[in-house]
Amino acid sequence: MELTKNIFFNTDKLVQNSRVKISYTGKFFEEGASEVFIHFGFGTNWESVSELEMTRTEIGFQTEIDLIESDTFNFCFRNENDEWDNNEAVNYIFELEKPVLDLILLDEVDLLDRPHRLRRSYIWSKKIRLAVYKIITYVPKIISGNYKKKVSE
């Protein structure tokens, strides 16, 4: 996903408490810089500020960052000569989304705690399927008179 020119993420959304891979192909990569660092923080006050050296690859500088619970992810780039790419003094700022929790089924946890319930329901579903199969197969034969018992010799 390209969120801005020359900055790519490996995901469609930036989600709190997740890990994201960032690829940078901006001016430092184009100018052939040997080292690029990402300087980042979270929220409007740049909390939890850190700086990581990015790895140079054929397609740009890359690194992975653990996002924390915050409303925004802010960052800029610095090369080995202490020159900054900070989006023309406004930094790169992206909103973080809250993780989606409505897909987690809490009832499944209860089933895992008591596996005999799952096994018992599975066995009953098999018995019911077999009974329905026998009814569908043999009742019409008995009613029509086409049912013959196998005679053993």
Solvent accessible surface area in square Angstrom, and as a share of the most:
residue,aa,sasa,rsa
1,M,89,0.40
2,E,95,0.43
3,L,50,0.25
4,T,43,0.25
5,K,158,0.67
6,N,36,0.19
7,I,1,0.00
8,F,75,0.31
9,F,5,0.02
10,N,100,0.51
11,T,49,0.28
12,D,109,0.57
13,K,102,0.43
14,L,9,0.04
15,V,40,0.23
16,Q,13,0.06
17,N,96,0.49
18,S,43,0.28
19,R,138,0.50
20,V,2,0.01
21,K,71,0.30
22,I,0,0.00
23,S,17,0.11
24,Y,2,0.01
25,T,27,0.16
26,G,2,0.02
27,K,89,0.38
28,F,1,0.00
29,F,42,0.18
30,E,124,0.56
31,E,124,0.55
32,G,48,0.46
33,A,10,0.08
34,S,79,0.51
35,E,67,0.30
36,V,0,0.00
37,F,36,0.15
38,I,0,0.00
39,H,49,0.22
40,F,14,0.06
41,G,0,0.00
42,F,3,0.01
43,G,3,0.03
44,T,115,0.67
45,N,120,0.62
46,W,57,0.20
47,E,89,0.40
48,S,71,0.46
49,V,75,0.43
50,S,48,0.31
51,E,67,0.30
52,L,70,0.35
53,E,96,0.43
54,M,7,0.03
55,T,89,0.52
56,R,110,0.40
57,T,49,0.28
58,E,171,0.77
59,I,118,0.60
60,G,0,0.00
61,F,1,0.00
62,Q,26,0.12
63,T,22,0.13
64,E,75,0.34
65,I,4,0.02
66,D,85,0.44
67,L,5,0.03
68,I,67,0.34
69,E,124,0.56
70,S,18,0.12
71,D,82,0.43
72,T,20,0.11
73,F,0,0.00
74,N,2,0.01
75,F,0,0.00
76,C,8,0.05
77,F,0,0.00
78,R,40,0.15
79,N,5,0.03
80,E,69,0.31
81,N,103,0.53
82,D,91,0.47
83,E,86,0.39
84,W,104,0.37
85,D,19,0.10
86,N,48,0.25
87,N,57,0.29
88,E,165,0.74
89,A,80,0.62
90,V,95,0.55
91,N,39,0.20
92,Y,21,0.08
93,I,94,0.48
94,F,33,0.14
95,E,141,0.63
96,L,13,0.06
97,E,82,0.37
98,K,151,0.64
99,P,55,0.35
100,V,93,0.53
101,L,122,0.61
102,D,116,0.60
103,L,146,0.73
104,I,105,0.53
105,L,110,0.55
106,L,140,0.70
107,D,114,0.59
108,E,92,0.41
109,V,83,0.47
110,D,49,0.26
111,L,69,0.34
112,L,136,0.68
113,D,103,0.53
114,R,95,0.35
115,P,88,0.56
116,H,95,0.43
117,R,111,0.41
118,L,95,0.47
119,R,170,0.62
120,R,143,0.52
121,S,65,0.42
122,Y,129,0.49
123,I,72,0.36
124,W,142,0.50
125,S,45,0.29
126,K,94,0.40
127,K,110,0.46
128,I,102,0.52
129,R,164,0.60
130,L,101,0.50
131,A,49,0.38
132,V,73,0.42
133,Y,133,0.50
134,K,104,0.44
135,I,105,0.53
136,I,119,0.60
137,T,37,0.22
138,Y,87,0.33
139,V,64,0.37
140,P,73,0.46
141,K,87,0.37
142,I,107,0.54
143,I,139,0.71
144,S,72,0.46
145,G,58,0.55
146,N,109,0.56
147,Y,97,0.37
148,K,169,0.72
149,K,166,0.70
150,K,200,0.85
151,V,134,0.77
152,S,107,0.69
153,E,218,0.98
